[in-house]
């Protein structure tokens, strides 16, 4: 595992995934008894033809304009789910920002730094990893920016 190789401290949290869950991220927060503000989802977008990763709180949405600006692109659109799974090596709903098959440019919503610990998918549904936001930035090579907006 990428975190173990890097020597970064993290915790592992498992829960029973419900296949009928409407939101994988909100399901994880509820199952683990965590505030949705500290649980982050990993989304892939295509920004001017380049696949990039946006990591945002599960209670919010990825702001594609803000993500595009953060990576210096004119526009961004959500990546096709089958492409996201193939490129990362993870199943949709379990895509982790850590240990992807191909390292993609990653942007972590700046709200993460307000927390001592954040939680991201561990690479499958029903598995989350807890770690300090600065450790997440270090292991993914992410930059932070305001890329999340509240759900309408």
VEXTINU-30173 format. One record per atom (N, C-alpha, C, O): atom name; residue number from 1; x, z, y. Coordinates in nm, 4 decimals, decimal comma. Example, Ala and Ser with C-alpha at 12.3 -4.5 7.8 and 13.67 -1.06 7.14 Angstrom:
// residues 2
- N_1_1,3190_0,7800_-0,5690
- CA_1_1,2300_0,7800_-0,4500
- C_1_1,3200_0,7800_-0,3300
- O_1_1,4236_0,8465_-0,3319
- N_2_1,2850_0,7080_-0,2250
- CA_2_1,3670_0,7140_-0,1060
- C_2_1,2900_0,7870_0,0030
- O_2_1,3409_0,8039_0,1138
***
This chain:
// residues 152
- N_1_0,0839_0,0000_-0,1185
- CA_1_0,0000_0,0000_0,0000
- C_1_0,0880_0,0000_0,1242
- O_1_0,1902_0,0684_0,1298
- N_2_0,0466_-0,0776_0,2232
- CA_2_0,1251_-0,0947_0,3455
- C_2_0,1520_0,0378_0,4160
- O_2_0,2611_0,0584_0,4691
- N_3_0,0541_0,1275_0,4172
- CA_3_0,0736_0,2567_0,4845
- C_3_0,1766_0,3416_0,4125
- O_3_0,2595_0,4064_0,4764
- N_4_0,1722_0,3420_0,2807
- CA_4_0,2694_0,4213_0,2047
- C_4_0,4110_0,3680_0,2264
- O_4_0,5050_0,4455_0,2435
- N_5_0,4257_0,2357_0,2257
- CA_5_0,5581_0,1754_0,2476
- C_5_0,6122_0,2094_0,3858
- O_5_0,7331_0,2252_0,4031
- N_6_0,5239_0,2205_0,4838
- CA_6_0,5675_0,2469_0,6209
- C_6_0,5924_0,3950_0,6467
- O_6_0,6503_0,4311_0,7492
- N_7_0,5494_0,4805_0,5554
- CA_7_0,5673_0,6244_0,5733
- C_7_0,4672_0,6859_0,6696
- O_7_0,4851_0,7997_0,7128
- N_8_0,3622_0,6126_0,7038
- CA_8_0,2614_0,6612_0,7978
- C_8_0,1646_0,7555_0,7260
- O_8_0,1198_0,7275_0,6148
- N_9_0,1335_0,8670_0,7911
- CA_9_0,0392_0,9644_0,7347
- C_9_-0,1036_0,9119_0,7477
- O_9_-0,1432_0,8612_0,8526
- N_10_-0,1796_0,9248_0,6400
- CA_10_-0,3188_0,8813_0,6402
- C_10_-0,3951_0,9598_0,5356
- O_10_-0,3360_1,0236_0,4485
- N_11_-0,5273_0,9544_0,5452
- CA_11_-0,6134_1,0187_0,4467
- C_11_-0,7050_0,9124_0,3861
- O_11_-0,7380_0,8131_0,4509
- N_12_-0,7450_0,9347_0,2622
- CA_12_-0,8318_0,8418_0,1901
- C_12_-0,9690_0,9052_0,1746
- O_12_-0,9805_1,0216_0,1363
- N_13_-1,0730_0,8279_0,2045
- CA_13_-1,2103_0,8767_0,1991
- C_13_-1,2956_0,7766_0,1227
- O_13_-1,3045_0,6599_0,1609
- N_14_-1,3582_0,8222_0,0150
- CA_14_-1,4426_0,7331_-0,0639
- C_14_-1,5878_0,7786_-0,0565
- O_14_-1,6175_0,8957_-0,0326
- N_15_-1,6758_0,6840_-0,0775
- CA_15_-1,8189_0,7123_-0,0818
- C_15_-1,8847_0,6062_-0,1687
- O_15_-1,8275_0,5002_-0,1939
- N_16_-2,0035_0,6360_-0,2131
- CA_16_-2,0789_0,5418_-0,2964
- C_16_-2,1445_0,4388_-0,2062
- O_16_-2,2348_0,4715_-0,1292
- N_17_-2,0993_0,3144_-0,2154
- CA_17_-2,1539_0,2070_-0,1325
- C_17_-2,2923_0,1666_-0,1821
- O_17_-2,3137_0,1481_-0,3019
- N_18_-2,3850_0,1534_-0,0893
- CA_18_-2,5205_0,1082_-0,1202
- C_18_-2,5283_-0,0417_-0,0918
- O_18_-2,5181_-0,0816_0,0243
- N_19_-2,5461_-0,1266_-0,1945
- CA_19_-2,5524_-0,2717_-0,1725
- C_19_-2,6632_-0,3146_-0,0764
- O_19_-2,6577_-0,4248_-0,0217
- N_20_-2,7634_-0,2294_-0,0552
- CA_20_-2,8729_-0,2622_0,0362
- C_20_-2,8445_-0,2198_0,1806
- O_20_-2,9290_-0,2387_0,2680
- N_21_-2,7282_-0,1635_0,2060
- CA_21_-2,6955_-0,1156_0,3406
- C_21_-2,6968_-0,2310_0,4405
- O_21_-2,6423_-0,3383_0,4144
- N_22_-2,7600_-0,2070_0,5550
- CA_22_-2,7696_-0,3103_0,6586
- C_22_-2,6397_-0,3225_0,7380
- O_22_-2,6062_-0,4311_0,7854
- N_23_-2,5677_-0,2138_0,7526
- CA_23_-2,4425_-0,2131_0,8285
- C_23_-2,3383_-0,1355_0,7487
- O_23_-2,3519_-0,0148_0,7289
- N_24_-2,2352_-0,2042_0,7034
- CA_24_-2,1315_-0,1390_0,6230
- C_24_-2,0645_-0,0261_0,7014
- O_24_-2,0385_0,0810_0,6466
- N_25_-2,0366_-0,0504_0,8295
- CA_25_-1,9678_0,0498_0,9096
- C_25_-2,0506_0,1736_0,9360
- O_25_-2,0015_0,2858_0,9239
- N_26_-2,1780_0,1532_0,9725
- CA_26_-2,2643_0,2686_0,9959
- C_26_-2,2904_0,3432_0,8662
- O_26_-2,3050_0,4655_0,8665
- N_27_-2,2962_0,2699_0,7546
- CA_27_-2,3106_0,3335_0,6240
- C_27_-2,1909_0,4247_0,5975
- O_27_-2,2077_0,5381_0,5526
- N_28_-2,0703_0,3754_0,6252
- CA_28_-1,9489_0,4548_0,6035
- C_28_-1,9510_0,5815_0,6884
- O_28_-1,9207_0,6903_0,6393
- N_29_-1,9868_0,5671_0,8160
- CA_29_-1,9905_0,6836_0,9051
- C_29_-2,0877_0,7885_0,8521
- O_29_-2,0541_0,9067_0,8455
- N_30_-2,2081_0,7456_0,8143
- CA_30_-2,3088_0,8395_0,7650
- C_30_-2,2649_0,9035_0,6339
- O_30_-2,2773_1,0247_0,6163
- N_31_-2,2137_0,8226_0,5424
- CA_31_-2,1739_0,8745_0,4111
- C_31_-2,0584_0,9736_0,4210
- O_31_-2,0497_1,0676_0,3421
- N_32_-1,9706_0,9523_0,5172
- CA_32_-1,8543_1,0394_0,5324
- C_32_-1,8793_1,1524_0,6325
- O_32_-1,7919_1,2365_0,6537
- N_33_-1,9974_1,1550_0,6937
- CA_33_-2,0296_1,2601_0,7896
- C_33_-1,9481_1,2511_0,9169
- O_33_-1,9113_1,3533_0,9747
- N_34_-1,9196_1,1287_0,9612
- CA_34_-1,8358_1,1067_1,0787
- C_34_-1,9171_1,0474_1,1932
- O_34_-2,0160_0,9779_1,1703
- N_35_-1,8757_1,0748_1,3148
- CA_35_-1,9387_1,0120_1,4317
- C_35_-1,9065_0,8630_1,4293
- O_35_-1,7926_0,8257_1,4013
- N_36_-2,0043_0,7770_1,4582
- CA_36_-1,9787_0,6322_1,4577
- C_36_-1,8689_0,5892_1,5557
- O_36_-1,8100_0,4824_1,5392
- N_37_-1,8414_0,6702_1,6558
- CA_37_-1,7384_0,6359_1,7549
- C_37_-1,5975_0,6393_1,6972
- O_37_-1,5063_0,5793_1,7541
- N_38_-1,5780_0,7090_1,5843
- CA_38_-1,4432_0,7175_1,5264
- C_38_-1,4252_0,6271_1,4053
- O_38_-1,3153_0,6167_1,3508
- N_39_-1,5329_0,5620_1,3633
- CA_39_-1,5255_0,4691_1,2505
- C_39_-1,5225_0,3281_1,3084
- O_39_-1,6093_0,2907_1,3872
- N_40_-1,4223_0,2506_1,2688
- CA_40_-1,4012_0,1182_1,3260
- C_40_-1,4185_0,0096_1,2207
- O_40_-1,3814_0,0266_1,1045
- N_41_-1,4758_-0,1027_1,2641
- CA_41_-1,4926_-0,2178_1,1760
- C_41_-1,3929_-0,3250_1,2143
- O_41_-1,3522_-0,3357_1,3300
- N_42_-1,3543_-0,4038_1,1162
- CA_42_-1,2553_-0,5094_1,1334
- C_42_-1,3266_-0,6433_1,1259
- O_42_-1,3895_-0,6760_1,0252
- N_43_-1,3162_-0,7203_1,2334
- CA_43_-1,3837_-0,8490_1,2414
- C_43_-1,2830_-0,9591_1,2715
- O_43_-1,1886_-0,9390_1,3478
- N_44_-1,3037_-1,0746_1,2113
- CA_44_-1,2172_-1,1886_1,2381
- C_44_-1,2882_-1,2886_1,3270
- O_44_-1,4071_-1,3164_1,3110
- N_45_-1,2129_-1,3413_1,4200
- CA_45_-1,2650_-1,4424_1,5118
- C_45_-1,1641_-1,5555_1,5204
- O_45_-1,0466_-1,5398_1,4874
- N_46_-1,2128_-1,6687_1,5653
- CA_46_-1,1265_-1,7825_1,5906
- C_46_-1,1158_-1,7973_1,7411
- O_46_-1,2155_-1,8221_1,8089
- N_47_-0,9952_-1,7822_1,7933
- CA_47_-0,9705_-1,7895_1,9372
- C_47_-0,8853_-1,9127_1,9644
- O_47_-0,7669_-1,9166_1,9310
- N_48_-0,9460_-2,0113_2,0242
- CA_48_-0,8778_-2,1392_2,0503
- C_48_-0,8081_-2,1918_1,9247
- O_48_-0,6956_-2,2413_1,9309
- N_49_-0,8765_-2,1804_1,8113
- CA_49_-0,8246_-2,2341_1,6857
- C_49_-0,7379_-2,1398_1,6049
- O_49_-0,6987_-2,1736_1,4932
- N_50_-0,7069_-2,0226_1,6577
- CA_50_-0,6231_-1,9248_1,5876
- C_50_-0,7098_-1,8102_1,5375
- O_50_-0,7920_-1,7569_1,6121
- N_51_-0,6921_-1,7725_1,4122
- CA_51_-0,7632_-1,6562_1,3609
- C_51_-0,7000_-1,5293_1,4162
- O_51_-0,5783_-1,5118_1,4102
- N_52_-0,7831_-1,4412_1,4701
- CA_52_-0,7373_-1,3139_1,5244
- C_52_-0,8304_-1,2045_1,4742
- O_52_-0,9425_-1,2312_1,4311
- N_53_-0,7824_-1,0818_1,4806
- CA_53_-0,8574_-0,9662_1,4326
- C_53_-0,8985_-0,8794_1,5507
- O_53_-0,8179_-0,8492_1,6387
- N_54_-1,0252_-0,8400_1,5509
- CA_54_-1,0757_-0,7439_1,6477
- C_54_-1,1219_-0,6197_1,5729
- O_54_-1,1958_-0,6306_1,4751
- N_55_-1,0797_-0,5028_1,6171
- CA_55_-1,1163_-0,3770_1,5517
- C_55_-1,1929_-0,2943_1,6544
- O_55_-1,1381_-0,2524_1,7564
- N_56_-1,3220_-0,2717_1,6250
- CA_56_-1,4114_-0,2068_1,7219
- C_56_-1,4930_-0,0971_1,6540
- O_56_-1,5096_-0,0985_1,5320
- N_57_-1,5442_-0,0015_1,7330
- CA_57_-1,6289_0,1033_1,6741
- C_57_-1,7515_0,0426_1,6059
- O_57_-1,8072_-0,0562_1,6537
- N_58_-1,7933_0,1024_1,4937
- CA_58_-1,9067_0,0494_1,4185
- C_58_-2,0373_0,0600_1,4969
- O_58_-2,1328_-0,0119_1,4675
- N_59_-2,0425_0,1479_1,5954
- CA_59_-2,1634_0,1633_1,6749
- C_59_-2,1771_0,0538_1,7808
- O_59_-2,2823_0,0417_1,8435
- N_60_-2,0739_-0,0247_1,8011
- CA_60_-2,0761_-0,1285_1,9030
- C_60_-2,0632_-0,2670_1,8442
- O_60_-2,0754_-0,2866_1,7233
- N_61_-2,0387_-0,3619_1,9308
- CA_61_-2,0211_-0,5010_1,8910
- C_61_-1,8914_-0,5535_1,9495
- O_61_-1,8428_-0,5041_2,0512
- N_62_-1,8362_-0,6545_1,8835
- CA_62_-1,7169_-0,7207_1,9344
- C_62_-1,7570_-0,8100_2,0514
- O_62_-1,8460_-0,8940_2,0386
- N_63_-1,6912_-0,7914_2,1645
- CA_63_-1,7118_-0,8751_2,2822
- C_63_-1,6157_-0,9930_2,2702
- O_63_-1,4960_-0,9796_2,2954
- N_64_-1,6696_-1,1087_2,2314
- CA_64_-1,5842_-1,2250_2,2041
- C_64_-1,5108_-1,2738_2,3284
- O_64_-1,3970_-1,3196_2,3177
- N_65_-1,5723_-1,2654_2,4455
- CA_65_-1,5040_-1,3059_2,5693
- C_65_-1,3848_-1,2148_2,5955
- O_65_-1,2768_-1,2611_2,6323
- N_66_-1,4055_-1,0855_2,5762
- CA_66_-1,2975_-0,9894_2,5995
- C_66_-1,1853_-1,0084_2,4972
- O_66_-1,0675_-0,9983_2,5314
- N_67_-1,2220_-1,0360_2,3712
- CA_67_-1,1197_-1,0607_2,2690
- C_67_-1,0385_-1,1852_2,3049
- O_67_-0,9157_-1,1847_2,2961
- N_68_-1,1079_-1,2916_2,3452
- CA_68_-1,0374_-1,4141_2,3852
- C_68_-0,9380_-1,3836_2,4972
- O_68_-0,8223_-1,4252_2,4916
- N_69_-0,9842_-1,3106_2,5987
- CA_69_-0,8961_-1,2767_2,7109
- C_69_-0,7769_-1,1939_2,6637
- O_69_-0,6651_-1,2133_2,7114
- N_70_-0,8000_-1,1027_2,5713
- CA_70_-0,6928_-1,0144_2,5228
- C_70_-0,5836_-1,0909_2,4490
- O_70_-0,4684_-1,0476_2,4463
- N_71_-0,6191_-1,2044_2,3893
- CA_71_-0,5180_-1,2832_2,3167
- C_71_-0,4778_-1,4085_2,3938
- O_71_-0,4065_-1,4938_2,3409
- N_72_-0,5233_-1,4202_2,5195
- CA_72_-0,4855_-1,5323_2,6041
- C_72_-0,5530_-1,6637_2,5677
- O_72_-0,4971_-1,7710_2,5903
- N_73_-0,6726_-1,6554_2,5116
- CA_73_-0,7466_-1,7756_2,4727
- C_73_-0,8610_-1,7999_2,5709
- O_73_-0,9028_-1,7096_2,6434
- N_74_-0,9105_-1,9230_2,5718
- CA_74_-1,0239_-1,9570_2,6579
- C_74_-1,1547_-1,9066_2,6008
- O_74_-1,2411_-1,8601_2,6752
- N_75_-1,1707_-1,9153_2,4670
- CA_75_-1,2952_-1,8692_2,4059
- C_75_-1,2686_-1,8269_2,2623
- O_75_-1,1701_-1,8668_2,2002
- N_76_-1,3593_-1,7452_2,2122
- CA_76_-1,3503_-1,7010_2,0733
- C_76_-1,4894_-1,7072_2,0117
- O_76_-1,5899_-1,6850_2,0793
- N_77_-1,4935_-1,7373_1,8838
- CA_77_-1,6176_-1,7367_1,8056
- C_77_-1,5876_-1,6610_1,6769
- O_77_-1,4732_-1,6543_1,6321
- N_78_-1,6928_-1,6041_1,6182
- CA_78_-1,6743_-1,5336_1,4918
- C_78_-1,6254_-1,6310_1,3853
- O_78_-1,6700_-1,7456_1,3794
- N_79_-1,5348_-1,5851_1,3025
- CA_79_-1,4825_-1,6673_1,1926
- C_79_-1,5866_-1,6746_1,0818
- O_79_-1,6679_-1,5836_1,0651
- N_80_-1,5831_-1,7819_1,0078
- CA_80_-1,6696_-1,7957_0,8916
- C_80_-1,6340_-1,6842_0,7930
- O_80_-1,5160_-1,6627_0,7653
- N_81_-1,7345_-1,6125_0,7392
- CA_81_-1,7058_-1,5015_0,6477
- C_81_-1,6205_-1,5419_0,5269
- O_81_-1,5366_-1,4635_0,4827
- N_82_-1,6403_-1,6615_0,4733
- CA_82_-1,5609_-1,7028_0,3573
- C_82_-1,4152_-1,7246_0,3969
- O_82_-1,3248_-1,6985_0,3175
- N_83_-1,3921_-1,7717_0,5179
- CA_83_-1,2553_-1,7883_0,5682
- C_83_-1,1918_-1,6512_0,5897
- O_83_-1,0759_-1,6296_0,5543
- N_84_-1,2682_-1,5586_0,6478
- CA_84_-1,2172_-1,4230_0,6713
- C_84_-1,1738_-1,3581_0,5404
- O_84_-1,0678_-1,2959_0,5333
- N_85_-1,2559_-1,3728_0,4375
- CA_85_-1,2224_-1,3130_0,3072
- C_85_-1,0991_-1,3792_0,2467
- O_85_-1,0109_-1,3109_0,1946
- N_86_-1,0929_-1,5090_0,2532
- CA_86_-0,9804_-1,5812_0,1936
- C_86_-0,8485_-1,5489_0,2646
- O_86_-0,7465_-1,5255_0,1997
- N_87_-0,8512_-1,5478_0,3971
- CA_87_-0,7278_-1,5264_0,4741
- C_87_-0,6774_-1,3828_0,4632
- O_87_-0,5568_-1,3595_0,4548
- N_88_-0,7705_-1,2858_0,4633
- CA_88_-0,7280_-1,1452_0,4591
- C_88_-0,7032_-1,0949_0,3175
- O_88_-0,6238_-1,0033_0,2965
- N_89_-0,7717_-1,1554_0,2202
- CA_89_-0,7622_-1,1069_0,0828
- C_89_-0,8599_-0,9946_0,0541
- O_89_-0,8539_-0,9329_-0,0523
- N_90_-0,9501_-0,9672_0,1477
- CA_90_-1,0478_-0,8601_0,1326
- C_90_-1,1890_-0,9163_0,1336
- O_90_-1,2136_-1,0231_0,1896
- N_91_-1,2816_-0,8442_0,0716
- CA_91_-1,4225_-0,8830_0,0700
- C_91_-1,4860_-0,8470_0,2051
- O_91_-1,4544_-0,7435_0,2639
- N_92_-1,5759_-0,9339_0,2533
- CA_92_-1,6478_-0,9047_0,3772
- C_92_-1,7213_-0,7721_0,3594
- O_92_-1,7837_-0,7478_0,2561
- N_93_-1,7133_-0,6874_0,4607
- CA_93_-1,7701_-0,5529_0,4519
- C_93_-1,6662_-0,4521_0,4068
- O_93_-1,6912_-0,3316_0,4073
- N_94_-1,5490_-0,5016_0,3675
- CA_94_-1,4398_-0,4153_0,3248
- C_94_-1,3065_-0,4634_0,3808
- O_94_-1,2002_-0,4217_0,3347
- N_95_-1,3128_-0,5516_0,4806
- CA_95_-1,1886_-0,6052_0,5381
- C_95_-1,1167_-0,4941_0,6134
- O_95_-1,1730_-0,4299_0,7021
- N_96_-0,9934_-0,4738_0,5765
- CA_96_-0,9098_-0,3733_0,6414
- C_96_-0,8172_-0,4419_0,7412
- O_96_-0,7738_-0,5546_0,7173
- N_97_-0,7864_-0,3758_0,8527
- CA_97_-0,6876_-0,4323_0,9437
- C_97_-0,5449_-0,4163_0,8896
- O_97_-0,4499_-0,4727_0,9440
- N_98_-0,5318_-0,3385_0,7816
- CA_98_-0,4009_-0,3035_0,7256
- C_98_-0,3776_-0,3807_0,5960
- O_98_-0,4671_-0,3899_0,5120
- N_99_-0,2585_-0,4357_0,5801
- CA_99_-0,2206_-0,4969_0,4531
- C_99_-0,2888_-0,6287_0,4215
- O_99_-0,3081_-0,6615_0,3044
- N_100_-0,3253_-0,7044_0,5228
- CA_100_-0,3868_-0,8344_0,4983
- C_100_-0,2844_-0,9312_0,4390
- O_100_-0,1641_-0,9166_0,4604
- N_101_-0,3336_-1,0301_0,3642
- CA_101_-0,2447_-1,1288_0,3006
- C_101_-0,1567_-1,1976_0,4046
- O_101_-0,0379_-1,2200_0,3813
- N_102_-0,2151_-1,2305_0,5179
- CA_102_-0,1411_-1,2945_0,6267
- C_102_-0,1590_-1,2079_0,7504
- O_102_-0,2716_-1,1753_0,7879
- N_103_-0,0502_-1,1711_0,8130
- CA_103_-0,0605_-1,0861_0,9319
- C_103_-0,1118_-1,1687_1,0490
- O_103_-0,0505_-1,2672_1,0900
- N_104_-0,2245_-1,1263_1,1008
- CA_104_-0,2868_-1,1938_1,2136
- C_104_-0,2728_-1,1084_1,3385
- O_104_-0,2605_-0,9862_1,3311
- N_105_-0,2750_-1,1750_1,4537
- CA_105_-0,2740_-1,0976_1,5786
- C_105_-0,3966_-1,0088_1,5792
- O_105_-0,5073_-1,0534_1,5490
- N_106_-0,3761_-0,8823_1,6138
- CA_106_-0,4814_-0,7821_1,6062
- C_106_-0,4972_-0,7119_1,7401
- O_106_-0,3997_-0,6770_1,8066
- N_107_-0,6245_-0,6923_1,7780
- CA_107_-0,6566_-0,6182_1,8999
- C_107_-0,7476_-0,5024_1,8596
- O_107_-0,8524_-0,5228_1,7984
- N_108_-0,7064_-0,3818_1,8945
- CA_108_-0,7820_-0,2598_1,8679
- C_108_-0,8523_-0,2190_1,9965
- O_108_-0,7900_-0,2118_2,1025
- N_109_-0,9828_-0,1922_1,9869
- CA_109_-1,0545_-0,1488_2,1063
- C_109_-0,9883_-0,0241_2,1627
- O_109_-0,9535_0,0687_2,0896
- N_110_-0,9719_-0,0241_2,2945
- CA_110_-0,8992_0,0852_2,3592
- C_110_-0,9674_0,2208_2,3441
- O_110_-0,9036_0,3236_2,3666
- N_111_-1,0947_0,2238_2,3067
- CA_111_-1,1619_0,3525_2,2863
- C_111_-1,0981_0,4313_2,1728
- O_111_-1,1137_0,5533_2,1665
- N_112_-1,0269_0,3646_2,0837
- CA_112_-0,9644_0,4330_1,9702
- C_112_-0,8668_0,5402_2,0162
- O_112_-0,8553_0,6448_1,9524
- N_113_-0,7965_0,5154_2,1258
- CA_113_-0,6936_0,6102_2,1693
- C_113_-0,7524_0,7399_2,2238
- O_113_-0,6788_0,8355_2,2484
- N_114_-0,8853_0,7444_2,2430
- CA_114_-0,9509_0,8671_2,2883
- C_114_-0,9670_0,9681_2,1747
- O_114_-1,0045_1,0829_2,1984
- N_115_-0,9388_0,9256_2,0517
- CA_115_-0,9618_1,0098_1,9344
- C_115_-0,8300_1,0476_1,8675
- O_115_-0,7333_0,9715_1,8705
- N_116_-0,8277_1,1659_1,8072
- CA_116_-0,7101_1,2089_1,7326
- C_116_-0,6952_1,1304_1,6031
- O_116_-0,5840_1,1047_1,5571
- N_117_-0,8077_1,0931_1,5455
- CA_117_-0,8099_1,0240_1,4166
- C_117_-0,9194_0,9184_1,4215
- O_117_-1,0278_0,9429_1,4745
- N_118_-0,8907_0,7998_1,3655
- CA_118_-0,9913_0,6956_1,3501
- C_118_-0,9949_0,6556_1,2032
- O_118_-0,9027_0,6842_1,1268
- N_119_-1,1025_0,5895_1,1660
- CA_119_-1,1239_0,5510_1,0265
- C_119_-1,1498_0,4014_1,0206
- O_119_-1,2295_0,3479_1,0977
- N_120_-1,0817_0,3345_0,9282
- CA_120_-1,0982_0,1910_0,9082
- C_120_-1,1147_0,1650_0,7591
- O_120_-1,0800_0,2487_0,6759
- N_121_-1,1673_0,0495_0,7272
- CA_121_-1,1848_0,0155_0,5868
- C_121_-1,0501_0,0166_0,5154
- O_121_-0,9473_-0,0218_0,5712
- N_122_-1,0540_0,0612_0,3924
- CA_122_-0,9346_0,0636_0,3096
- C_122_-0,9207_-0,0599_0,2217
- O_122_-0,8348_-0,0637_0,1335
- N_123_-1,0042_-0,1609_0,2447
- CA_123_-0,9894_-0,2854_0,1701
- C_123_-1,1008_-0,3139_0,0711
- O_123_-1,0991_-0,4160_0,0023
- N_124_-1,1974_-0,2239_0,0639
- CA_124_-1,3159_-0,2489_-0,0188
- C_124_-1,4297_-0,1638_0,0346
- O_124_-1,4081_-0,0633_0,1022
- N_125_-1,5503_-0,2056_0,0031
- CA_125_-1,6669_-0,1271_0,0440
- C_125_-1,6619_0,0064_-0,0284
- O_125_-1,6356_0,0116_-0,1486
- N_126_-1,6872_0,1145_0,0450
- CA_126_-1,6839_0,2474_-0,0147
- C_126_-1,5490_0,3165_-0,0034
- O_126_-1,5286_0,4218_-0,0640
- N_127_-1,4571_0,2596_0,0726
- CA_127_-1,3240_0,3190_0,0884
- C_127_-1,2807_0,3072_0,2339
- O_127_-1,2694_0,1967_0,2870
- N_128_-1,2567_0,4203_0,2979
- CA_128_-1,2057_0,4214_0,4347
- C_128_-1,0760_0,5012_0,4394
- O_128_-1,0512_0,5889_0,3567
- N_129_-0,9953_0,4682_0,5378
- CA_129_-0,8690_0,5370_0,5613
- C_129_-0,8744_0,6024_0,6984
- O_129_-0,9198_0,5413_0,7952
- N_130_-0,8285_0,7258_0,7066
- CA_130_-0,8206_0,7954_0,8339
- C_130_-0,6755_0,8038_0,8787
- O_130_-0,5868_0,8373_0,8003
- N_131_-0,6528_0,7729_1,0056
- CA_131_-0,5176_0,7815_1,0593
- C_131_-0,5218_0,7895_1,2108
- O_131_-0,6241_0,7608_1,2730
- N_132_-0,4108_0,8283_1,2685
- CA_132_-0,4016_0,8359_1,4142
- C_132_-0,4051_0,6945_1,4722
- O_132_-0,3491_0,6026_1,4123
- N_133_-0,4693_0,6752_1,5866
- CA_133_-0,4765_0,5415_1,6456
- C_133_-0,3392_0,4794_1,6711
- O_133_-0,3216_0,3589_1,6526
- N_134_-0,2419_0,5602_1,7132
- CA_134_-0,1089_0,5037_1,7384
- C_134_-0,0431_0,4571_1,6082
- O_134_0,0356_0,3625_1,6090
- N_135_-0,0747_0,5222_1,4981
- CA_135_-0,0237_0,4769_1,3687
- C_135_-0,0890_0,3447_1,3292
- O_135_-0,0234_0,2568_1,2732
- N_136_-0,2192_0,3309_1,3586
- CA_136_-0,2887_0,2055_1,3298
- C_136_-0,2268_0,0918_1,4103
- O_136_-0,2064_-0,0177_1,3580
- N_137_-0,1973_0,1172_1,5359
- CA_137_-0,1320_0,0167_1,6209
- C_137_0,0041_-0,0197_1,5617
- O_137_0,0393_-0,1375_1,5541
- N_138_0,0795_0,0799_1,5205
- CA_138_0,2139_0,0552_1,4670
- C_138_0,2112_-0,0275_1,3390
- O_138_0,2895_-0,1215_1,3247
- N_139_0,1224_0,0061_1,2460
- CA_139_0,1224_-0,0617_1,1165
- C_139_0,0642_-0,2035_1,1242
- O_139_0,0979_-0,2889_1,0422
- N_140_-0,0225_-0,2284_1,2221
- CA_140_-0,0833_-0,3608_1,2336
- C_140_-0,0170_-0,4477_1,3403
- O_140_-0,0399_-0,5685_1,3453
- N_141_0,0645_-0,3867_1,4249
- CA_141_0,1230_-0,4612_1,5363
- C_141_0,0187_-0,4920_1,6425
- O_141_0,0352_-0,5851_1,7214
- N_142_-0,0887_-0,4136_1,6445
- CA_142_-0,2002_-0,4394_1,7358
- C_142_-0,1642_-0,4075_1,8799
- O_142_-0,0703_-0,3334_1,9088
- N_143_-0,2420_-0,4658_1,9677
- CA_143_-0,2419_-0,4234_2,1069
- C_143_-0,3791_-0,3643_2,1330
- O_143_-0,4730_-0,3938_2,0591
- N_144_-0,3936_-0,2828_2,2345
- CA_144_-0,5245_-0,2253_2,2660
- C_144_-0,5810_-0,2942_2,3903
- O_144_-0,5080_-0,3303_2,4826
- N_145_-0,7122_-0,3109_2,3895
- CA_145_-0,7834_-0,3707_2,5021
- C_145_-0,9309_-0,3350_2,4893
- O_145_-0,9769_-0,2964_2,3819
- N_146_-1,0037_-0,3477_2,5973
- CA_146_-1,1487_-0,3213_2,5958
- C_146_-1,2189_-0,4439_2,5369
- O_146_-1,2497_-0,5392_2,6084
- N_147_-1,2439_-0,4401_2,4043
- CA_147_-1,3047_-0,5555_2,3370
- C_147_-1,4385_-0,5217_2,2725
- O_147_-1,4928_-0,6026_2,1973
- N_148_-1,4924_-0,4033_2,3008
- CA_148_-1,6185_-0,3613_2,2403
- C_148_-1,7254_-0,3504_2,3481
- O_148_-1,6970_-0,3190_2,4637
- N_149_-1,8475_-0,3767_2,3077
- CA_149_-1,9612_-0,3517_2,3970
- C_149_-2,0688_-0,2829_2,3172
- O_149_-2,0731_-0,2939_2,1947
- N_150_-2,1552_-0,2125_2,3856
- CA_150_-2,2636_-0,1399_2,3180
- C_150_-2,3621_-0,2371_2,2564
- O_150_-2,3826_-0,3477_2,3065
- N_151_-2,4220_-0,1944_2,1481
- CA_151_-2,5283_-0,2761_2,0868
- C_151_-2,6448_-0,2825_2,1831
- O_151_-2,6797_-0,1833_2,2470
- N_152_-2,7047_-0,4000_2,1930
- CA_152_-2,8184_-0,4181_2,2842
- C_152_-2,9444_-0,3556_2,2281
- O_152_-3,0497_-0,3613_2,2915
***
